[in-house]
Amino acid sequence: MEHKQAEIRIAELRKTISEHSRRYYEENAPVISDYEFDMLMKELESLEREYPDLVTPDSPTQKVGSDIRKEFEQYPHKYPMLSLGNTYDISEVEAFAERASKGLGGKPFTYSCELKFDGTAICLTYREGKLFRALTRGDGTVGDDVTANVRHISNIPQTLKGSGWPGEFEIRGEIYMPYEAFDRLNAERLRDEDPPFANPRNAASGSLKLINPSEVGHRGLECTLYHILGENLPFSTHSEALDAAASWGLPVSDKRRTCKSTEEIEEYINYWDTERKTLPFATDGAVIKINELNFQKELGYTAKFPRWAVAYKFKAEHALTKLLSIDYQVGRTGAITPVANLEPVLLSGTVVKRASLHNAEQMDLLDIRIGDYVYVEKGGEIIPKITGVELDRRTSDTEKPVFPDRCPDCGTLLVKDEGEAKSFCPNTTGCPTQIKGKLVHFLCRKAMNVIAGDATIEQLFSLGLVRRPSDFYALVKSDLLRLEGWKDRSAERFLDSLEESKKVPFGRVLFALGIRYVGETTAKSLAAHFGNIDNLMAADRESLLEAADIGEVIADSILRYFSSDSSKEEIERLKKAGLQFSMDAKETQMSDALSGMTIVISGNFSVSRDEIKHLIQLNGGKNSSSVSSRTTFLLAGSKPGPEKIKKAESLGVEIISEERFRSIIASGLEHPDGTGQELPESTETQERIHKDLTLF
């Protein structure tokens, strides 16, 4: 490759890697596999070695990916928190051992081999035996302070036990989500029509960054620690340090092994490449470290990696098994999902018998047949997914499946909206599976939080006692005693739970209605924007689109829902039952400082964007996602979107800073329109906004 071609390819790789790094670290939503990402990085590293004059300090090869979030305070790491060099080739592990031996002048040493947990990195500081601070990796130099969240992870001790621990030390490790907790969480998200997490690693990272610490405790996170740092630590080897940590009650892996040669390292890797399938958590490789701490110090670090450690990564886990048949399931929104029935096979710690095929297009893309041998991976679905067909094992008696044109439950002709991959049953009020799904959703924890499960709904439906959510509030004790296994106490608890649900705030009631595409967050946003159900029902398409995060698809779905006579009737029945269909006055209005104003926000702020939007609502303003002639002002944080700035300037819409925004709220002054008091921007703020804009 010529120099100019290399320069172009390096630029392409840096742009691609940076985008995938952002998706991985910041959004917890990768769109390529770890292996594909690593191959892109290795290509970049190879080109930069060949053309060292093209290496720049901002290259992804020279820095650690960052997961910093503005919602958290940041603190510097006392010791840089770097990532590990990795490989998929055992010969590169041997090369690592040779480099280490050469760097140490041939002095003998051992290796500490450990499992590489597939989670998110954490750094804990203990002072005088008590947990003082927990930081994420961040950018390697500073990290997000997630101490309040980490205190809700059950196996991380708040106070150490035993004795001998230093007055202050750091211990680093990985926070991860076991398969059981991951499956449970994704089952809840699918039921609530939230997108499932792609894998346990993304689920762990997203859960650790929740704003509500108590919610972290419900996610089932666990931690394993693997590296101690501090001044004058009384240990000679890494394994000795971890043994001490375990004696203090810290969660340290019991799957580690001290090895004396690369042959023993290879044995360790081969053993766990097979045995990891039986573990209750995800592991994506093994980490090999020089065991002697003085040798670690002697070998030192590159700009990005320690020279005394390397990660060997396993290939993505999948299993090959036979496809026996395909069922077509109906969801609560009417979506038809094909689900494959498989010969049982062990995958990621559980026996897999069923796998998702997603939709008819995916089935055609795979060219799948009943009787085929198929590859299965446990990805983001609570039901694992089929990723390919082993065509070499296809026989002449396999049968091409036919996707149904009618609902497998009620027989209604299926429909498929333009741009949709899934087919739907339009019989929303008469399809039994849809009805039961909506009833289960209505009572779930994130909605009305009524004590009931699928079995209870099934019995109530079978007995003809419940057909729509409002029917729950007409139930009496004698109805419930007809259910199999129910006694007085069970019936009383259920009725008490129903009564308590009448206190659930409007946002959750709106979510409980099960309007297609209106998830938990969207429901809260709509409730805050419109204030009550009557305003929402009366809103036209344009008004809906002015609400935060409401796009055309969601707006059209809301309009369809409220145009139905049965929906309107159900709202009235639920109102009479006593449910909350308006925002609490105290919650909706702190002041009228922003009354009559429509505000667009852009950029990063001292708090989360959701909190800024909430402040606008609490002070009488309205949020909008796009700048128009009706926009009162654009609230610009750091790094605002250049297109919104450009649009605001072209329309003459005023651009203000967070500093001024908070001054308006604090003083209760109306926005300057010739009648109110001016609140001029400081020169410093104007310069900051201008500087941010010049970056684009």
N, C-alpha and C positions, 0 to 999 in steps of 0.2 A: 504494500500500500504506500502510495506517495504521500509526502508530507501534507499537501493540501487536502487530500482525501482523508487522511488521519485527523486533521483539524476539524473537518466537517463531521466525521463520525463521532469524534469525542464530544463535540457540542451537542449532537443528537442524543448520545448516551447520557450525558449529564442532565439534559432536560427531562428525558424519560425517567431516569432513576430518581431525580428530585421529586417528580410528580408521584411516582409510586411510593417513595419514602413518606411524602405528605399523607397519602391515603393510609399508609400502614401505621405511622406514629400518631398522627393528629386525628384522623377520622375513624381509625380502627375498622377500615373497610377496604382491604386490599382487593385488587381485581386480577392479580396474577399470583402464582404460587411462590413460595420461598425459593424454590429451585430456579424458577425463571428469573426472579429478581437477582439471585446470586450469580447467575450466568451473565446477566447484563453487567453487574459490577466487575466480574472477572474479566470480561472483554475490555472494559474501561481501564482496569488496572494494567492489563497487558499492553494496551496502546500507550498508556502513560509511561510505562517502563521503556518502550521502544522509542518514544518521543518525549524525553524528559523536559524539553523546553516548553511543552504544552501543558505541563502540570501547573495548576493554580491553587492558591490556598482555599478557595471556595468549592473545589471539586468534591463530589461525594466520597471520593477515596481518601480525602484528607480530614474529614470531620464525621462526627457521630450524628445519626438522625435525631431529630428533636421531637419530643412529645409535650412540650410546654403548652399550657392552657392558661388563658387570661383570667379564668375564674378563680385561680389559686395564687397564693403568695409564692414567690420564688426565693430560694436561699442558695448560696454558693455551696458546692461540694468542697469539703476540706481536702479531699483527694480526688483528682479527676476520675470520672466514672465512664470508662471507655467500653467499647464493644469488643468482640472477639473476632479474629480472623477465622474463616471457616473453610471446610473442604468436604467434598463427597468422595474423595479418593484416598485410600489407605496409604498409597505411596507418598502423598503429601504430608501425612502424619509422620512417616519415616523421615521425610526431608526436614520437618520441624525438629525432630529429635536430633538429627545430625547438626543442624544449625545451633541448637542449644548446647550440644557437646563441644562444638568448635568454639562457641562464645565463652564457654567455661574452661577452655584450655584442657579438655579431656578429663576433668575431675569427675569422679563417679557421682551419680545422683539417681533419684527415684522419681516416679510419676504418681500423681493422684488422679485417678480416673473417676468421673462422676457423670450421672445422667444430665442431659441438657433439658431443663424443663421448658415447656412451651407456654410461657406466660409473659408477664411484664416485670421489668427489673425494679427493685426497691432497695433503698439504702436506709437502714435504721441506726439511729444514734442512741446509745444508752449512757446515762449519767448517774453515777452512784446506784447502779442496779435498777434504774427505772427508765422506761421508754421516754425519751426526750423529744425526738423528731423523726419523721419519716419523709424522705424525699424520693421522687421518681428520678429516672436517669436524666430527664430533660434534654439538654444539648451536651451533656457530659461535664459541663462547667457549673451550671446552675440547674436546679430541679424544682418541680412543683412540691409544695408542702401539703402532703396528704395525711398528716398525723391523725387528724380527727377521724378519717375514714379507716385508717389502719387499726385504730383502737377497736374497731368492730369486727376484725378478723380473728376468729376464735383461737387459732393456734399460735398467735403472736403474743407472748407474755408482756403484760404491763410492768411487772416486777420480776427480776431474775431470782432464781432460787440458788441454794448452795453458797459457795464462797469462791474467792480467787479471781473474780472478774475485775478488770481494770476500772479505775474511777470513771474513765470515759473511753469509749471505743465505738467504732462503726462496724456493722455487720451487714453484708449485702446478700441479696438472694433474689428469688423469683416469686411473685404472687401469681397463682394460677387458679383455674376453675376445674375441679374434677368433672369427669364425664356425667356423673349422676346429677350434679348441680346444673351443668350446662344443658342437659336434656330437659330438666325441669324448667329452667328459665326460658328456653326456646319454645317449649310447649305453651307457657304462659303468653309469650309474645305472639306466637301464631294465633292463639285463641283470641287475643286482644287486637289482632290485625296490625301488630307492629312487625317490622321486618326482623327476621331471626338473625342472630349473630352468625358470622361466617364460620367461626371455629372457636374453641375454648380460649385461645390466646386473645382474640378480639373481645370476647365476652369479659375476660378478666381485666383487660386494660380499660374497657368502657365502664365496668363496674367500679373500679378503683377511683375513677374520676367523677363519680356521681356527686352532685352538689349536696344531697341529703345524706349525712353519714349513717343514719339509722337504716337507710335502705341498703347500704353496703352489707350490713349484717345479715340481710335476707338472701344475699346472692350466693352464699356458700363458698366464698373464697378461702383458699388455704395458702400457706407460704412454706417454702423451703429455703434455708439460708446456706451460703457456701463460701463466704470470703470475709475474714476479719481484718480490720485495719485499725491502727492506733499507734501511739508513741510508746516505744520500749515494751512491746508485748513479750511476755515470758514464754515464747514458743520457738522451737527450732524448725518445725515442719508445719506444713499446711494441714495435714491430717491430725496432728496433735492439737492444733488450734480448734478444729471442728469438733474433736472429741470433748474439749473443754466447754465449747459452746453448748453441746448437747447436755453436759452435766449441769449447766445453768438453766436448763429448761427451754432452750431455744430450739426451734424445729430444724434439724439437720438430717439430711438424707442418710438412710441406712443402706443405700444401694452403691456406695462408693467403694473403691478398692485401691490399694497401693500396689503399683506394678513396678517391676525392675527392668523390663525390656519392652521393645516394640512388639515382640511376639505375644507377650502377656496383654498389652494394650489391644492388639487385634482380637485376642480371645474374648476380652471384655466387650468390645464393640460387637462382635458377632453374636455373643450370647444375648445382649440386650436388644439387638436388632430383631431377634425373634421373640424374646420374652416381654418386650414392651407391649405386645398385643394383649397381655393379661393384666397390665397395670390399670388402676382406676383413674389415671390422669394422662394427659398428653405429654409425650416426650419426643423431641425431634432430633436427638443425637446424643453424643457423648462429649464431655469436655476433658481434655487432657492438660494437666498443669505440672510444671516442675514442682516437686513436693517441698524441697528445702527452701525456706524463706530467704536465707541469705543469698542463694543463687537466683531467686526471683529478682531480688534487688540488684544483683550484679548484671543480669540480662536487660533489665529496664523495659522501656516502652518505645514504640513508634509514635507518630502523631495521633494514631487512631487505635492501635492494638497493643496489648502487652506482648513482649517477645517470649514470655515464659508460659504461654497458654495457647491452645488452639482448639477449635470445635470441629468435630467430625459429625456431619449431618446425615441422618438416615434418609433414604428415598421416601417420598410420600406413601403412607400406608394404604393399601387397597387389598381387596380379596376377590378371588374368582369363584363364582358359584352359578348354579343353574336357575334360569327363570322358569318358574312353574306356571304362573298365570298372572293376569292383570285385573285388578279391581278398579272401579271408577267411583271415587268418593265425592260426595257433595258437601261443600263447606257452608257456613252460615250465611255467606253472601251469595251463595248459588254457584260459586266457582267449581268446576269439575276438574279433579286432579287424578290422573292415573297413578296407581300405586302397584308396584311389582311385588308378587309373592315369590320368595326365593327358597332354595334349599338352605337350611340354617348354616351360617358361617361365622367364625369368630373375627371380630374387627374392633380395634380400639377398646378392648376391654369388655365388650358386650357381644352377645350372640345376635346377629342380624338375620331377620327373617323377611323384612319388607324394605323396599326402597322406593323413593320418589322418582317418577318419570316426568314430572312437571306439567307437560301439556302435549297436545298432538304434534306440534311442530318439533319438539324435542324427540319424540318417538320416531318421527320420520328422519330426523337428522342422524339418529343412531342406527336407523334401518334395523330395528330390533324385531325379533321373532320369539314367540312362545317356544320354549325348549332350548333357546340359545344359552351359552355360557357367557356371563356378563361380569364386568369389573365394577366393584362397588367401593365407594369411599364414604366415610362419615364426615360430611361437610357441615354446612350451616343448618341443614334441615334436622328437625327432631327425627324424621324418617331419613335414613341415609339415601344417597343418590347414586344412580347408575351412570358411570362415566364412559363406558365403551363396551363393545361386543368383541369376543374372541372368535373371529370369523373362521379360523382354522378348525374350530371344533363344531361348526354348524353342520347339521345333518339334513337329509332330504325331508324328514318328517316334521321340521319346524313349521310354525304357522304364523303368518303375518297378522298382527292384531288389528281390529277395526275399532276406531274411536266412535263411541255412540253419538247418534244425532238427537237422541232424546234423553231426558233426565233418568238415570238409573233408579231413582226413588219414586218420582211421581209421574214419569212418562211424558212430561211437557217437552215440546220441541226446544232444543237448545239454541241460544243466540251467541254471537261473537261480535263485540263492538269493534269498530275500526281502530286499529292500533293496539288491540288487546291480543295477547298470546293465548289466554284461557277462554274456554267456552263456559257459558253461564246458563243456569236454569232461571228463567224470568218469573217463575211462580213463587214469588217471595212470601205470599200469605197462605199458600196451600201445600207447599212441599214439606212433608214432615221433618226431614233431616234439617232443612234450613230453619224451620220453626224451633226445633229443639236446640240447635246451635245458637240461635239468638237468645233463647231463654237462659242457656248456660252462661253466655257472655254477659247478659244483664245482671246476673247475680255474682259475677266473679269479683275477686278482691279489689282490682283496680277500678271497678265500676261501683255497684251498690254494696259489695262486700257482705253478702248474705250467706249464712252458713248452709251450704248445700253443694252437692256434687252431681256428676252426670247421672248416677243411679237414681237420685231423688227426682231429677227432672224427667227421666225416663218413666218412672212410676206415675208421677203427676200427669204426664202427657197421656200415658196409656189408659189411665182412669178417666180421662176427659176433664180433669180439674183445671188444667192450665193450657191455654193456647197462645196467649200473648202476655207480656210482662205485667200489665195491669191486673191480670187474673190472680197473681200472687197475693195482692192486697185484699182480695175478696175471700181468701181461704180462712177457714175456721178450724178449731181444734179437731172437731169430729171428722173433717175431711182428711186431715193428716194422720189420724189414727187408722185410716183405711190402708195406709202404706205398710208394706211388709216389714216387720221388725220394729216398727215405730211404737213407742210408749208415750205416756204423758209428758215425761221430761224432754224427750226428743221434739215433740210437737211444740212444747212451750218455748224451747230454745230457738226453734225456727221462727216462731211468731215474734219473739222478742227481737230477733235479728232483723226481721222485716220492719218492725217498728223503728229500730235504730237507723235503718237505711233511709228513713225519711229526713234525716239530718244531713245526708250526703250532699255536698255543695253542687251547684248547678253544673260546673264543668264536668264532673264525674257522671252526673245524671245524663248529660248530653252524650258523653262517650258510651254510656250504657245502652242508649237507644240503638246502637249498632248501625249507624248510617255508613254506607260504604265509603271507604277511604278516610273516614274521620276517626283517627286514632286518638290516643289519650292526650297527646300534646296539642293536636289540632283542636280538639274539643275544648280544652282550657282556653286556647287562644280565641276561639269563637265566643265563648261565654264572656270573656273579659271585654271583647270588642263590642258585642251587641247588648250585654247587660242582662237580657232576659229572653225567654223563648219566643215571646210575641214579636220582638224586634227582629229576631233571627228568621222567623217564619215569614215576616213581611218583606224581608230583604230581597232586592232584585240581584241579578248577576253582577252588575257593576259594583253594587254595595258590598257584596260578598268578596269580590276581588280586592277591595280596599283593606280587608282584614289581613293581619300579618300571616304570612306563610300559606295563604289560600290561593291556589292556582285554578286554572280553568276546569280541570278534571274534578277537583273537589267541589268547586262551586256548582258545577252541573249536577253532581251527585246529590248535593244538599237540596237543590231546586226540585229534583225528581222526587226526593223523599217527602218533602213538605207539600208537593202538589197532589199527593195521594190522599183521598178521603179517609182511608183506613189509618194513615199516619196521624192525621189531624184528630181523628176520633180517639186514638190511643193517647195522644198528648193530653186531651181533655180528661180522660179517665185517670191518668197518672196525676194530673193536677188535683183532681178531687180526692185522690188517695192521700195527698199531702206531701208529695215530693217537691223538692226545691227547683224551681224553674226561673229563678232570678238570682243575680249575684247579691251577696250581702252588702248592704250600704256601706259598712265600714271598710269593706275590702275594695269596693269600686271607686271610692273617692276619698282622697286625702285633702285635696284642695281643688280649686277651679283655675289654678294658675295657667293651665294649658287648654282651658275650655275653648272649644270651637277650632282648635288647631289640628292639622293633619301633618304628621311628622314622619320623615324617612330617616333611618339611621344607616350609617355605613362606617366600616372600620372596626378597630378594636378599642375597648374602653377599660376603665379601671375595674369594672365588674363585668359579668357576662352580658351578652346582648339581650338575653331573655329578661334579665333584671332591669336593663334600660327600658325595654318595651313595657315592662310591668310598671315602672315609675311613670311613664307617659300615661298609661291607663289610669293609674291611681290619682293622677293630677288633672284628669279631665280631657286628656288629649287622645287622638286616634293615631294608630300606627298604620303606615302604608309601606308596601314593599318597593314601589317604584315612584320616581319623581314625575310629577305632572304639574299642570298649571294650578291645580287645587292644593299643592303642597305648601304648607306655611313656611317650614324651613327644613333644611337638611342638617341633621346632627352628625358631625364628622369626628370620628375618633382618630387614632393613629392608623396609618395606611388605609385611607378610605378608597373605595372603588373609583377609579378614574372616570368611568362612564357616567356614574351618578353625579360626580362633580361637574363634568362637562355639561350634562343635561340641566343641572340646577343653574349653572352660569348662563346657559343659553335662554332659559326661561325667566331669568332674573330672580330665582328663588334664593333666599338668604342662606348662607352656610355658617353654622355656629359650632363652637367647641363644646366638649363636655363641661368644661369649667363654667361657661356662660349658661348652659342648660341647667346646671345645678343652682346657679345664682337665681335664675328665674323662679325655680321651684321654691328655694329657700325664702325668697323675699315675698313670694305670692304675687309678684308683679305680672301684669299682662305682657304679652309679647309686644315690643315697640311697633306701633302702627300709626304714630302721630299723636296718640292720646296717652301712651304710657311713658314711663321713664326709660331712657336709653341705658343700656348696659354694654358699653363698648368692649370689644375684645382687647385683651392685652396684646402689646406688640409681640411678646414672647409666644403667645398662642398662635397669632397670625403667622409668625415665622415657622412654627412647628408644623402647621397644616400645609404651608407652602412647601416645606422640606419634604414632607411625606408624599406630596403629589409629584414632586420632581423625580421620585424613585421609579415612576411608571413610564 
